[in-house]
Amino acid sequence: MSGAVLEGRGLTKTFKAARGRGLVHAVDDVSLALRAGSVSALVGESGCGKSTVARLLAQVYPPTSGEVLLHGRRVKGFREYRRQVQLIFQDPFSSLNPFHRVRYHLARPLRLHGHVRSAAEEREKVAELLERVSLTPVDQFMDKLPHELSGGQRQRVAIARALAVRPVALIADEPVSMLDVSIRLGVLRLLERLADEEGLALLYITHDIASARYFAEDITVMYAGRLIESGPAETLTQDPRHPYTQLLLESAPDPDRVAVGEPVRHGEPPSLIAPPDGCRFHPRCPVALPECATTVPGRTVVGEGAWAHCWRVSGAAGEEATTSREGSR
Amino acid sequence: MNVLEIRGLGVDYQSATGAVHAVDDVSLDLRRGEILGLAGESGSGKSTLAHAVGRLLRPPAAITGGSVTFHRGDGTAVDVLALRNEELRAFRWREMAIVFQSAMNSLNPVATVGAQIDDVLRIHRPDLPRRSRTERAVDLLQRVGISADRRRSYPHELSGGMRQRAAIAIALALNPEIIIMDEPTTALDVVVQRDILYEIRALREEYGFAVVFITHDLSLLMEISDRIAIMYAGRVVETGGSRDLHRHPRHPYTAGLLRSFPRLRGPREELLGIPGTPPDLRDLPSGCAFHPRCGSAVAECSTRPPRLLDGVACLLNDEKGIR
């Protein structure tokens, strides 16, 4: 796809399970593209492989198969790659070194990547970074230790540190789920602004599909290591096509809900050591067809920039559907 | 009607720099058979309150005042804070049970879930023969949606959702009047969380226990609770029926929380959030602790602490509702 800043193609990752119990198929054939100035969301439950995708895209470890492309090219060299793609982690309590001051956290990437030459310039750049993440007045924050900051402030320092190298893509792995409700919004707004004003390509990884609706342009849903549906945020949340996306949306807390549901047991996501054949959702799917248990559904385009992997959807789309194992991108 | 009455409860954490008032002058009623939601951000004192009621606090936490009264079905009243060790042992599980956030930590890793249910039954109901205990354990597990053969499983062999179900089964074992649930679904996925919430509601219908449900997730709480109490900086700032609180929040903090979380349906309303950060309990703002973050604050808010009157602790709310 043209215009993609960071792209993963057919990413697959397996890990060895402990004590030789086989292979964990954490991520299977995942293709994602991030565009400049746009927020994309990757939504899924814990254990679905979304953090593994984040780490593959950030090249923390290599994929078992597939490739990661930056501006359409493979990048050699860890530091060169890290200069362009940065990760923000979930827990700002453990991602900052408790012994070092804010100034150190921000100055270090500046020095390592050769963005500063003198001490005066370093101070200036650190102040500028703090300003960009709205930690002002900067003098108040520069010499603080992580424990002197609140969770939201720490996460802002982590974001400023990621920005220090002037990346083109930012991967935020559950950046607000450890933060209090009343301060989540501020951090998400900051990320949104960075994408918007500075043209960063941003991947927002979350389990909270409602926040993805507000902050992302498009949402991709992941289940048990595979992508199952993607589309513009509004379309996907208001008119979900895949039964799992529907279940996810139905399950999200909603104070406006009037009817109280009967207790239904939907079961739990499958083991990734021996994932189910066919569609990995079929054992829990309320509308599964016989072929769902045997054959992996291909990609069905369901609208402008929207697709789903589901036999029901491809059946409904009928002849006009363009289904292929490889997908449209 | 009330099964539990908390009056003027205070809990301090003693620290080197003085006492921290984690729970300050909290009064709450729990009605028989209701689900009372307790919401608040980290440091608001919601878990400390629950631990105080369950007599689970350890130093440096200490109860500094107030009372907790439990009313049995037969009309007798129990002063929970005055229970001696033996009485406390009889009170827990039989009359009040607690389900913690992480079932991974609250279950014994070296005992099967069946054995752990059996433990509770054996200690509290010595009259029951082994066979009835086993039957009861199987029955309880099935009630919460775990198949009978799973009673021989160890906690690590169960998924997060199943472990939480097992913890709920143990809480149900002696048919208590009150179950305190401290963030019971926070570590779970939304689909599993939804299943367990419905399960709790169905079990409540069947057994008639009252629930104190603690979480920071207000949207979840609005859906499951009959009534809600919102805590901020150790105090209850608003209480009311879930519907009322959702439609007509009266405290600016509640209103702010409601404008903080994105909604899945309906128009994409602008999220306003709450400016600033939750206060440091060691250094609380004067007057109303929320006033530095409050958009409606008046001069008096920084000097006069509001009292909880008619379900809301806000000076602006003496006569007219704010929105």
HADDOCK unambig.tbl for C-alpha pairs under 7 A between the chains (distance, minus, plus):
assign (segid A and resid 45 and name CA) (segid B and resid 189 and name CA) 5.71 0.50 0.50
assign (segid A and resid 46 and name CA) (segid B and resid 189 and name CA) 6.56 0.50 0.50
assign (segid A and resid 180 and name CA) (segid B and resid 41 and name CA) 5.82 0.50 0.50
assign (segid A and resid 180 and name CA) (segid B and resid 42 and name CA) 6.71 0.50 0.50
assign (segid A and resid 181 and name CA) (segid B and resid 260 and name CA) 6.74 0.50 0.50
assign (segid A and resid 182 and name CA) (segid B and resid 257 and name CA) 6.23 0.50 0.50
assign (segid A and resid 182 and name CA) (segid B and resid 260 and name CA) 5.95 0.50 0.50
assign (segid A and resid 182 and name CA) (segid B and resid 273 and name CA) 5.85 0.50 0.50
assign (segid A and resid 182 and name CA) (segid B and resid 274 and name CA) 5.46 0.50 0.50
assign (segid A and resid 183 and name CA) (segid B and resid 277 and name CA) 6.63 0.50 0.50
assign (segid A and resid 185 and name CA) (segid B and resid 260 and name CA) 6.61 0.50 0.50
assign (segid A and resid 185 and name CA) (segid B and resid 273 and name CA) 6.23 0.50 0.50
assign (segid A and resid 210 and name CA) (segid B and resid 262 and name CA) 5.60 0.50 0.50
assign (segid A and resid 210 and name CA) (segid B and resid 263 and name CA) 5.70 0.50 0.50
assign (segid A and resid 210 and name CA) (segid B and resid 264 and name CA) 4.91 0.50 0.50
assign (segid A and resid 211 and name CA) (segid B and resid 262 and name CA) 5.51 0.50 0.50
assign (segid A and resid 214 and name CA) (segid B and resid 262 and name CA) 6.59 0.50 0.50
assign (segid A and resid 248 and name CA) (segid B and resid 190 and name CA) 6.96 0.50 0.50
assign (segid A and resid 248 and name CA) (segid B and resid 191 and name CA) 6.21 0.50 0.50
assign (segid A and resid 251 and name CA) (segid B and resid 190 and name CA) 5.85 0.50 0.50
assign (segid A and resid 251 and name CA) (segid B and resid 191 and name CA) 5.21 0.50 0.50
assign (segid A and resid 251 and name CA) (segid B and resid 194 and name CA) 5.50 0.50 0.50
assign (segid A and resid 252 and name CA) (segid B and resid 190 and name CA) 5.95 0.50 0.50
assign (segid A and resid 253 and name CA) (segid B and resid 219 and name CA) 5.72 0.50 0.50
assign (segid A and resid 253 and name CA) (segid B and resid 220 and name CA) 4.80 0.50 0.50
assign (segid A and resid 254 and name CA) (segid B and resid 219 and name CA) 5.76 0.50 0.50
assign (segid A and resid 254 and name CA) (segid B and resid 220 and name CA) 6.58 0.50 0.50
assign (segid A and resid 254 and name CA) (segid B and resid 223 and name CA) 6.50 0.50 0.50
assign (segid A and resid 255 and name CA) (segid B and resid 219 and name CA) 5.23 0.50 0.50
assign (segid A and resid 255 and name CA) (segid B and resid 220 and name CA) 6.78 0.50 0.50
assign (segid A and resid 255 and name CA) (segid B and resid 222 and name CA) 5.23 0.50 0.50
assign (segid A and resid 255 and name CA) (segid B and resid 223 and name CA) 4.80 0.50 0.50
assign (segid A and resid 261 and name CA) (segid B and resid 198 and name CA) 6.99 0.50 0.50
assign (segid A and resid 262 and name CA) (segid B and resid 198 and name CA) 6.69 0.50 0.50
assign (segid A and resid 263 and name CA) (segid B and resid 195 and name CA) 6.33 0.50 0.50
assign (segid A and resid 263 and name CA) (segid B and resid 198 and name CA) 4.96 0.50 0.50
assign (segid A and resid 263 and name CA) (segid B and resid 199 and name CA) 5.58 0.50 0.50
assign (segid A and resid 263 and name CA) (segid B and resid 202 and name CA) 7.00 0.50 0.50
assign (segid A and resid 264 and name CA) (segid B and resid 195 and name CA) 6.25 0.50 0.50
assign (segid A and resid 265 and name CA) (segid B and resid 195 and name CA) 5.95 0.50 0.50
assign (segid A and resid 268 and name CA) (segid B and resid 192 and name CA) 6.92 0.50 0.50
